[in-house]
Amino acid sequence: TQYWGNFTREHNQVPRPAGCTRARARAKKMATVVWDAFRASPELPMASWHWPVGGCCLYLGLLLALHRADAPPLVSKRVLLPLEAVHNGVLVALSACMAVGTAVGAWERAAQWGWLSLLCYEGPPETMWDGKLGWFTYLFYVTKYYELFDTALLVLRGKPVIALHVWHHSTMLFVTWSWFAFPWTEGAWWCTLGT
């Protein structure tokens, strides 16, 4: 303990290089630009109704084209296992990030507008999804398109795809899009609970 105590004191007394401080300031500014300065608008990428409609049609079309009853796997297990591991790892990391981000955004929203604002937002409707809460909810919407690969992996392995799985993935594109098209804050709670 003595060594670490001395090291910490000495370390704190050494002036940091200017580049280190500038890099930290740039990182903080970038986080502020991305999260805190987020403004929900119809001009956002993937904000048009064309995205969930097109995504759903493409998803169902590819599923019908690839699905073969009682067919052997299209790709070997040796190739798919690493791909599935990476895919699932990305989903876990994104889910953790969105859960924490949504919780922090909700805490900040409640501190500014009160806890009731998390269910009944009293500010101007066009600002409902601004800031950190909006950014992480928007990220949740965008990840629904990435999650469509779950079905592709099942089909490539020759596994059966149940109707509930297809229904869930195709409808979530519309549900999550609707949070921004017709602002309703309850969507953020789906984001936190669904991750």
Phi, psi and chi 1 to 4 in degrees:
 res  aa     phi    psi   chi1   chi2   chi3   chi4
   1 THR       -  -35.5   39.8      -      -      -
   2 GLN   -61.4  -42.7 -176.2   63.1   32.4      -
   3 TYR   -61.3  -47.5  172.0   75.9      -      -
   4 TRP   -66.9  -35.9  -72.4  108.8      -      -
   5 GLY   -63.5  -44.3      -      -      -      -
   6 ASN   -64.6  -42.4  -70.9  -20.5      -      -
   7 PHE   -60.5  -43.5  174.3   77.9      -      -
   8 THR   -65.0  -44.5  -55.3      -      -      -
   9 ARG   -62.5  -45.7  -93.3 -169.1  -56.3 -104.7
  10 GLU   -65.2  -40.2  -69.5  169.8   10.6      -
  11 HIS   -63.6  -40.4  179.8   71.7      -      -
  12 ASN   -69.4  -24.4  -72.5  -23.2      -      -
  13 GLN   -83.0  -18.0  -68.0  171.9   -0.9      -
  14 VAL   -78.6  126.0  175.7      -      -      -
  15 PRO   -66.6  139.6   16.8  -22.2      -      -
  16 ARG   -81.3  147.6  -65.2  177.5 -170.6 -127.7
  17 PRO   -63.7  149.2   -3.2    5.2      -      -
  18 ALA   -60.2  -34.0      -      -      -      -
  19 GLY   -62.8  -36.4      -      -      -      -
  20 CYS   -65.0  -43.8 -178.4      -      -      -
  21 THR   -66.8  -40.0  -54.2      -      -      -
  22 ARG   -65.8  -40.0  -81.9 -175.1  -69.9 -141.4
  23 ALA   -63.6  -41.5      -      -      -      -
  24 ARG   -64.9  -40.5 -174.6  175.1  -63.3  128.1
  25 ALA   -64.9  -40.6      -      -      -      -
  26 ARG   -63.8  -42.2  -83.3 -166.5  -55.6  -90.6
  27 ALA   -63.5  -42.0      -      -      -      -
  28 LYS   -65.8  -41.1 -174.3  173.8 -177.6  179.8
  29 LYS   -64.4  -40.3 -177.5  178.0  179.6 -176.5
  30 MET   -63.3  -44.1 -175.6  177.7 -172.6      -
  31 ALA   -62.4  -38.7      -      -      -      -
  32 THR   -65.6  -42.0  -59.6      -      -      -
  33 VAL   -64.0  -44.4  167.2      -      -      -
  34 VAL   -73.9  -50.3  173.2      -      -      -
  35 TRP   -90.2  -60.4  -63.0  -26.8      -      -
  36 ASP   -71.9  -29.6  -64.5  -28.0      -      -
  37 ALA   -93.3    9.0      -      -      -      -
  38 PHE   -64.4  132.3  177.9   78.6      -      -
  39 ARG  -127.0  118.8  -58.4  -71.9  175.2 -107.0
  40 ALA   -73.3  131.7      -      -      -      -
  41 SER  -156.1  162.2   75.1      -      -      -
  42 PRO   -64.9  -14.1  -19.5   28.6      -      -
  43 GLU   -84.9   -3.7  -71.9   78.1   35.0      -
  44 LEU   -61.9  148.3  -76.7  172.4      -      -
  45 PRO   -58.8  136.5  -21.6   30.0      -      -
  46 MET    70.8   17.7  -55.6  170.5   82.8      -
  47 ALA   -86.8  -17.4      -      -      -      -
  48 SER   -74.4  152.9  165.5      -      -      -
  49 TRP   -63.2  -18.4   64.6  -91.7      -      -
  50 HIS   -62.5  -30.4  -62.7   93.6      -      -
  51 TRP   -66.7  -54.0  -80.7   92.0      -      -
  52 PRO   -66.5  -35.2   16.2  -24.3      -      -
  53 VAL   -66.2  -49.6  169.8      -      -      -
  54 GLY   -64.7  -41.1      -      -      -      -
  55 GLY   -62.8  -42.3      -      -      -      -
  56 CYS   -66.3  -45.6 -175.2      -      -      -
  57 CYS   -62.4  -44.0  -70.5      -      -      -
  58 LEU   -64.3  -42.3 -175.9   62.3      -      -
  59 TYR   -60.2  -51.1  172.0   69.0      -      -
  60 LEU   -67.1  -38.0  -65.7  173.6      -      -
  61 GLY   -63.9  -46.4      -      -      -      -
  62 LEU   -65.7  -37.3  -73.9  173.0      -      -
  63 LEU   -62.8  -44.2 -176.2   59.6      -      -
  64 LEU   -65.6  -38.0  -73.2  172.7      -      -
  65 ALA   -69.8  -36.8      -      -      -      -
  66 LEU   -87.6  -27.9  -70.5  174.8      -      -
  67 HIS   -72.1  127.0 -174.3   68.7      -      -
  68 ARG  -134.1  121.8  -57.7  166.1  -60.5  144.2
  69 ALA   -63.7  134.2      -      -      -      -
  70 ASP    51.9   38.0  -61.2  -35.6      -      -
  71 ALA   -96.5  151.0      -      -      -      -
  72 PRO   -70.3  163.2   24.6  -31.3      -      -
  73 PRO   -56.9  143.8  -20.5   28.6      -      -
  74 LEU   -79.1  -26.0  -64.6  171.5      -      -
  75 VAL  -132.6  144.8 -179.8      -      -      -
  76 SER   -67.3  153.6   75.4      -      -      -
  77 LYS   -62.1  -34.6 -163.7  173.6 -171.0  177.2
  78 ARG   -62.3  -34.6 -169.4  177.9   65.9  162.9
  79 VAL   -80.1  -38.6  172.3      -      -      -
  80 LEU   -76.0  -32.5  -79.9  178.3      -      -
  81 LEU   -57.9  -48.2  -79.9  177.7      -      -
  82 PRO   -64.6  -36.7  -16.8   25.2      -      -
  83 LEU   -63.5  -43.1 -174.4   60.9      -      -
  84 GLU   -64.8  -39.5  -71.5  175.0  -18.8      -
  85 ALA   -63.0  -43.7      -      -      -      -
  86 VAL   -66.0  -45.7  168.3      -      -      -
  87 HIS   -57.7  -48.3  173.6   71.0      -      -
  88 ASN   -66.8  -36.8  -70.7  -29.0      -      -
  89 GLY   -62.5  -42.1      -      -      -      -
  90 VAL   -63.4  -42.7  167.8      -      -      -
  91 LEU   -62.6  -41.4  -73.4  175.4      -      -
  92 VAL   -64.3  -45.3  166.5      -      -      -
  93 ALA   -63.7  -44.2      -      -      -      -
  94 LEU   -63.1  -41.9  -76.6  170.3      -      -
  95 SER   -62.3  -43.8  -67.0      -      -      -
  96 ALA   -63.2  -44.1      -      -      -      -
  97 CYS   -61.7  -45.3  176.5      -      -      -
  98 MET   -68.2  -38.4  -70.2 -178.4  -69.8      -
  99 ALA   -63.5  -46.8      -      -      -      -
 100 VAL   -66.8  -45.8  169.7      -      -      -
 101 GLY   -61.1  -41.6      -      -      -      -
 102 THR   -66.9  -40.7  -57.8      -      -      -
 103 ALA   -63.6  -43.5      -      -      -      -
 104 VAL   -66.2  -42.2  170.1      -      -      -
 105 GLY   -62.3  -40.0      -      -      -      -
 106 ALA   -66.0  -41.3      -      -      -      -
 107 TRP   -60.5  -44.5 -178.5  -91.9      -      -
 108 GLU   -66.9  -40.1  -69.5  175.0   -2.1      -
 109 ARG   -62.8  -43.5  168.0   79.2   52.4   91.7
 110 ALA   -64.8  -37.2      -      -      -      -
 111 ALA   -65.5  -33.6      -      -      -      -
 112 GLN   -84.4  -45.1 -179.9 -179.1    4.3      -
 113 TRP  -111.4   -8.5  -67.0   90.0      -      -
 114 GLY    97.9  157.0      -      -      -      -
 115 TRP   -63.6  -31.8  -72.6  102.9      -      -
 116 LEU   -64.5  -26.2 -171.0   57.6      -      -
 117 SER   -64.5  -15.7   71.3      -      -      -
 118 LEU   -74.4  -17.1  -62.4  175.7      -      -
 119 LEU  -114.3  -38.2  -63.6  175.5      -      -
 120 CYS  -126.8   91.9  -64.7      -      -      -
 121 TYR   -72.2  124.3 -175.3   69.4      -      -
 122 GLU  -100.5   -3.5  -65.5  179.0    8.7      -
 123 GLY   -76.6 -179.6      -      -      -      -
 124 PRO   -60.0  135.2  -18.3   28.0      -      -
 125 PRO   -56.3  -34.0  -19.4   26.4      -      -
 126 GLU   -70.6  -10.9   62.5  -86.4    5.3      -
 127 THR  -105.6    4.3   65.3      -      -      -
 128 MET   -55.9  -40.9 -179.7 -179.9  -66.3      -
 129 TRP  -102.6   18.1  -71.3  116.9      -      -
 130 ASP   -76.8  151.2  -70.6   -6.2      -      -
 131 GLY    87.9 -164.1      -      -      -      -
 132 LYS   -61.7  -42.6 -161.4  172.2  -73.2  162.0
 133 LEU   -60.6  -42.8 -174.5   60.7      -      -
 134 GLY   -66.0  -41.7      -      -      -      -
 135 TRP   -59.8  -47.6  164.9 -107.5      -      -
 136 PHE   -73.2  -29.3  -75.9  102.0      -      -
 137 THR   -70.7  -38.5  -53.7      -      -      -
 138 TYR   -64.7  -41.0  177.8   72.0      -      -
 139 LEU   -60.8  -39.2 -178.8   61.3      -      -
 140 PHE   -60.1  -43.8 -175.7   75.6      -      -
 141 TYR   -60.0  -48.0  159.8   62.6      -      -
 142 VAL   -63.3  -36.3  171.5      -      -      -
 143 THR   -69.1  -16.0   61.4      -      -      -
 144 LYS   -62.1  -30.5  -64.1  -63.7  120.6 -170.8
 145 TYR   -71.4  -38.5  -67.9   89.7      -      -
 146 TYR   -65.6  -35.3  177.6   71.3      -      -
 147 GLU   -67.7  -13.9  -73.2 -177.3   16.8      -
 148 LEU   -62.9  -21.7  -62.4  178.3      -      -
 149 PHE   -66.4  -18.6  -71.7  112.2      -      -
 150 ASP   -54.7  -46.3  -71.4  -12.3      -      -
 151 THR   -68.2  -40.5  -49.3      -      -      -
 152 ALA   -59.8  -40.6      -      -      -      -
 153 LEU   -65.1  -38.9  -69.1  171.3      -      -
 154 LEU   -62.3  -45.2  -74.3  175.1      -      -
 155 VAL   -65.3  -41.9  170.5      -      -      -
 156 LEU   -64.3  -29.9  -69.1  173.4      -      -
 157 ARG   -82.9   -6.4  -73.6 -174.4   79.0 -172.3
 158 GLY    79.2   18.3      -      -      -      -
 159 LYS   -84.9  151.7  -61.0  -77.5 -174.8 -177.8
 160 PRO   -71.1  144.0   21.5  -28.9      -      -
 161 VAL  -112.1  115.7  179.7      -      -      -
 162 ILE   -81.8  157.4   62.4  171.4      -      -
 163 ALA   -60.5  -37.3      -      -      -      -
 164 LEU   -61.7  -38.7  179.4   62.6      -      -
 165 HIS   -61.8  -48.3 -178.9   94.0      -      -
 166 VAL   -64.8  -44.5  175.3      -      -      -
 167 TRP   -59.2  -47.5  173.2 -100.3      -      -
 168 HIS   -58.0  -53.3  166.1   74.7      -      -
 169 HIS   -65.7  -39.1  -78.6  -67.8      -      -
 170 SER   -73.2  -37.5   56.4      -      -      -
 171 THR   -77.9  -29.4   58.2      -      -      -
 172 MET   -63.5  -26.6  -76.3  -53.1  -69.9      -
 173 LEU   -60.5  -42.4  -62.3  177.5      -      -
 174 PHE   -75.2  -41.7  -67.8   98.0      -      -
 175 VAL   -62.6  -49.6  169.3      -      -      -
 176 THR   -69.4  -33.8   54.1      -      -      -
 177 TRP   -63.8  -39.1  167.7   79.1      -      -
 178 SER   -63.4  -24.6   74.1      -      -      -
 179 TRP   -58.8  -33.3  -60.9  -18.7      -      -
 180 PHE   -94.7  -34.4  -66.8   94.2      -      -
 181 ALA   -68.7  -38.1      -      -      -      -
 182 PHE  -129.9   79.6  -46.9  102.9      -      -
 183 PRO   -46.6  122.6  -23.9   32.5      -      -
 184 TRP  -146.4  125.5   49.8  -64.6      -      -
 185 THR   -72.0  -18.2   53.7      -      -      -
 186 GLU   -60.3  -21.7  -68.8   82.9   -1.1      -
 187 GLY   -57.8  -34.3      -      -      -      -
 188 ALA   -63.5  -31.4      -      -      -      -
 189 TRP   -75.1  -31.1  -53.3  126.3      -      -
 190 TRP   -63.1  -40.5  -77.3   39.8      -      -
 191 CYS   -58.8  -48.2  178.4      -      -      -
 192 THR   -69.6  -44.2  -58.1      -      -      -
 193 LEU   -76.0  -27.3  -61.8  172.4      -      -
 194 GLY   -86.7   -6.0      -      -      -      -
 195 THR   -85.6      -   52.1      -      -      -
